[in-house]
Amino acid sequence: MDLHDHGLASDLEMMRQQAFERRQVLRWLLAGAATLPLMSCGGGSDAGGTAASGGVTGTSGGAGSVTIPTAGACTVIPEETGGPYPADGTNTNGGSIINVLNQTGVVRSDIRASFNGATGVAAGVPLTINLQLLNASGGCASLAGYAVYLWHCDRDGLYSLYSSGVTAQNYLRGVQETDSAGKLAFTTIFPGCYAGRIPHVHFEVYPSLAKAASAANRIKTSQFTFPMATLNEAYAASGYTASVRNLAQISYATDNVFADGTSLQMATVTGNATDGYVVTLTVAVNG
């Protein structure tokens, strides 16, 4: 598999005219939306999964209804490590630079399958991730036209492109652009719990889809997690036996990322292990 073709650039060229026309329409819609009642903004939720005011809402397969946050103060989500498996061109594996951002097809909402020639599909409990980006330095306004690169491990705790057995796969990685309300959605599977870490999802925020082609342009790297009740329920599903054991040996307080708190990084969750889960999180950055 060629990890160095300029896939995102090729995708952008094909999307450029459509994106321009779509943004023109969105500007007109936003102009009308300014007259709608405003709703308060907020970030994250408590460990029990209670939605914070202004958080993203939605159902599986979509980014949810449009929410226009009120002007106010938003707390910037903490900066966190991208970990050893980012595949964004910042590290190597087996002596080669790993950069999924330059692979054709990386701009996608459903990240369960591998792409660009790889054919694997990650199995697991269905999960929809809804994010909304807000501008903490701009009155908590929605950040339209930004991009998020998101990745996480599979149900066995393995990371595509790095972990033994899945180095030929690139699933559970993808890039999405925010809509006029700063929202985007990913369709994926519930990540497993591997030894030493609370289950989590990694993401990087970029000021535009074009700039998401290079990790040098990222303006925020962070992670989010899930309520413990959700973790216990999800890991009762088939295929997550190792996660049950690993989760019993770790806590938020002993995790090397979430030990200092989870208030801005705890996703709100609905659903169940049979039908799948929908998680939502409001992410404030300095836009």
C-alpha positions in Angstrom: 0.0 0.0 0.0 1.4 3.4 -0.9 1.2 5.7 2.1 2.6 8.7 0.3 0.2 9.5 -2.5 -1.5 12.9 -2.1 -5.0 11.5 -1.5 -6.4 14.4 0.4 -5.3 16.9 -2.2 -6.9 14.8 -4.9 -10.1 14.6 -2.9 -10.2 18.3 -2.3 -9.7 19.1 -6.0 -12.8 17.1 -6.8 -14.8 18.6 -4.0 -13.7 22.2 -4.5 -16.5 23.5 -6.7 -19.2 21.7 -4.8 -17.9 23.0 -1.5 -17.8 26.6 -2.8 -21.4 26.4 -4.0 -22.5 24.7 -0.7 -20.9 27.3 1.4 -22.6 30.1 -0.5 -26.0 28.4 0.3 -24.9 27.9 4.0 -24.0 31.6 4.3 -27.5 32.6 3.2 -29.0 30.1 5.6 -26.9 31.4 8.5 -28.0 34.9 7.7 -31.6 33.7 8.3 -30.7 31.6 11.3 -29.4 34.7 13.1 -33.0 35.6 13.8 -33.7 32.4 15.6 -33.8 32.1 19.4 -30.3 31.5 20.8 -29.3 28.6 23.0 -26.5 28.5 25.5 -23.2 26.8 24.9 -21.2 24.5 27.0 -18.7 21.7 26.8 -18.8 18.0 27.7 -20.9 16.5 30.4 -20.5 14.9 33.8 -19.4 11.3 34.3 -22.9 10.2 34.4 -23.5 11.2 30.9 -25.8 14.2 31.4 -25.7 16.5 28.4 -24.3 20.0 28.9 -26.3 22.9 27.7 -25.7 23.5 24.0 -24.1 20.1 23.4 -24.5 18.3 20.1 -27.7 16.3 19.6 -28.5 13.8 17.0 -29.2 10.2 16.0 -27.1 7.5 14.3 -26.0 8.5 10.8 -26.2 12.3 11.2 -24.7 15.3 12.9 -28.0 16.3 14.5 -30.2 19.4 14.5 -28.7 22.8 14.1 -27.9 24.6 17.4 -26.9 28.3 17.4 -24.9 28.9 20.6 -25.2 32.2 22.4 -22.3 34.6 22.8 -20.5 33.8 26.0 -17.5 32.0 27.5 -16.5 28.5 26.5 -13.6 26.6 28.1 -11.0 25.3 25.7 -10.8 21.5 25.7 -7.4 20.3 27.2 -4.5 19.7 24.9 -3.5 16.0 25.1 -1.0 13.7 23.6 -1.7 12.2 20.2 -0.2 9.0 21.5 2.1 6.6 19.6 -0.4 5.7 16.8 -1.5 9.0 15.2 -0.7 8.1 11.5 -0.6 11.8 10.7 2.9 11.9 9.4 4.5 12.8 12.8 6.1 9.4 13.5 7.2 6.1 11.9 6.5 2.4 12.2 8.9 -0.2 10.8 11.2 2.6 9.5 8.5 4.3 7.4 6.6 7.5 8.0 2.9 6.7 8.6 0.6 9.3 7.1 -3.1 8.4 6.6 -3.8 12.1 5.8 -2.3 11.7 2.4 -4.2 8.6 1.5 -7.0 8.8 -1.1 -10.5 8.5 0.5 -9.5 9.6 4.0 -12.2 12.3 3.9 -15.2 10.2 5.0 -17.9 9.8 7.7 -18.0 6.0 8.0 -14.6 4.9 9.2 -15.3 1.2 9.9 -13.8 -0.1 6.7 -10.2 0.3 5.5 -9.8 2.3 2.2 -7.3 3.2 -0.5 -6.7 -0.5 -1.4 -7.0 -2.1 2.0 -10.1 -4.2 2.5 -10.5 -4.9 6.3 -13.6 -3.9 8.2 -13.5 -3.3 12.0 -16.2 -5.4 13.9 -17.8 -4.2 17.1 -20.8 -2.5 18.7 -22.0 0.3 16.3 -21.1 3.9 17.4 -21.9 7.3 16.0 -19.7 10.2 17.2 -21.2 13.7 16.9 -18.9 16.6 17.6 -19.6 20.4 17.5 -16.7 22.8 17.4 -17.0 26.2 19.1 -14.7 29.3 19.0 -13.7 29.9 22.6 -11.9 33.1 21.6 -14.9 34.3 19.5 -17.9 34.4 21.7 -18.6 30.7 21.6 -19.6 30.9 18.0 -19.8 27.7 15.8 -16.8 27.0 13.7 -17.9 26.2 10.2 -15.5 24.8 7.6 -13.0 23.4 10.2 -11.9 19.8 10.0 -11.4 17.0 12.4 -9.1 14.0 12.0 -10.3 11.3 14.3 -8.9 7.8 15.2 -9.2 5.1 17.8 -8.4 1.4 18.5 -10.5 -1.5 17.4 -12.5 -3.8 19.8 -9.3 -5.8 20.5 -7.4 -2.6 21.5 -5.3 -2.6 18.2 -4.5 0.5 16.1 -4.5 0.1 12.4 -1.2 0.7 10.6 0.8 0.1 13.8 -0.4 -3.0 15.8 0.7 -6.5 14.9 -1.9 -8.1 12.8 -3.5 -4.9 11.5 -0.5 -3.0 10.0 -2.0 -3.6 6.5 -5.3 -1.9 7.6 -6.2 1.8 7.9 -9.7 1.5 9.4 -11.0 3.6 12.3 -9.4 6.7 10.9 -11.0 9.5 9.0 -11.4 13.3 8.3 -14.6 15.3 8.3 -15.4 19.0 7.7 -17.8 20.9 10.0 -21.1 22.2 8.7 -22.6 25.7 9.2 -23.3 24.9 12.9 -19.7 23.6 13.5 -21.0 20.0 13.5 -19.7 16.7 12.0 -20.4 13.0 12.5 -18.4 9.8 12.3 -19.9 6.3 12.0 -17.6 3.7 13.7 -17.5 1.0 16.3 -17.1 1.2 20.1 -13.4 1.1 20.9 -12.0 -1.6 23.2 -10.0 -1.1 26.4 -6.4 -2.1 26.2 -4.1 -2.4 29.2 -3.1 0.8 30.9 -5.6 3.2 29.4 -9.2 4.2 30.0 -11.1 3.7 26.7 -10.8 6.9 24.6 -10.9 8.5 21.1 -8.2 10.7 19.7 -8.8 13.7 17.5 -7.0 16.7 15.9 -8.7 19.9 14.9 -7.6 21.8 11.8 -8.7 25.3 10.6 -9.9 24.0 7.2 -10.2 20.8 5.2 -7.3 21.8 3.0 -5.0 22.3 5.9 -5.9 18.9 7.3 -3.4 17.4 4.8 -0.5 18.3 7.1 -0.3 17.7 10.9 1.8 20.9 11.1 -1.5 22.8 10.7 -3.4 21.3 13.6 -4.6 23.7 16.2 -5.7 21.2 18.9 -5.0 17.6 19.7 -7.2 16.0 22.4 -9.1 12.9 23.5 -12.5 12.1 24.9 -13.8 9.2 26.9 -17.1 7.5 28.0 -19.1 7.2 31.2 -18.2 4.1 33.2 -21.7 2.7 33.1 -21.6 2.8 29.3 -18.2 1.1 29.2 -19.4 -1.8 31.4 -22.5 -2.2 29.3 -20.7 -2.1 26.0 -18.1 -4.6 27.0 -20.7 -7.1 27.9 -21.2 -7.5 24.2 -19.6 -10.3 22.1 -15.9 -9.7 21.2 -15.0 -7.4 24.1 -13.9 -10.0 26.7 -10.3 -8.6 27.0 -11.8 -5.1 27.5 -13.7 -6.3 30.6 -10.4 -7.5 32.2 -8.4 -4.4 31.2 -11.1 -2.0 32.4 -11.1 -3.6 35.8 -7.5 -2.6 36.2 -7.8 1.1 35.3 -9.8 4.2 36.4 -10.2 7.8 35.3 -8.1 8.8 38.4 -5.2 6.5 37.4 -5.3 7.2 33.7 -2.3 9.2 32.4 -4.6 11.5 30.4 -7.8 11.8 32.4 -6.4 11.8 35.9 -6.7 15.6 36.0 -10.4 15.6 35.2 -12.9 14.6 32.6 -15.5 17.4 32.7 -14.6 18.7 29.2 -13.8 15.3 27.7 -16.7 13.1 28.9 -19.0 12.4 26.0 -22.8 12.2 26.5 -24.1 8.8 25.5 -27.4 7.4 24.4 -28.3 4.0 23.1 -27.3 0.5 24.1 -25.0 -2.4 23.2 -27.6 -4.1 21.0 -28.7 -1.2 18.8 -25.5 0.8 19.1 -24.5 4.1 20.8 -24.6 7.7 19.9 -22.1 10.0 21.7 -22.0 13.7 21.5 -19.4 16.2 22.6 -19.0 20.0 22.3 -15.4 20.9 21.7 -14.2 24.5 22.3 -11.0 25.6 20.7 -9.4 29.0 20.0 -10.4 29.4 16.4 
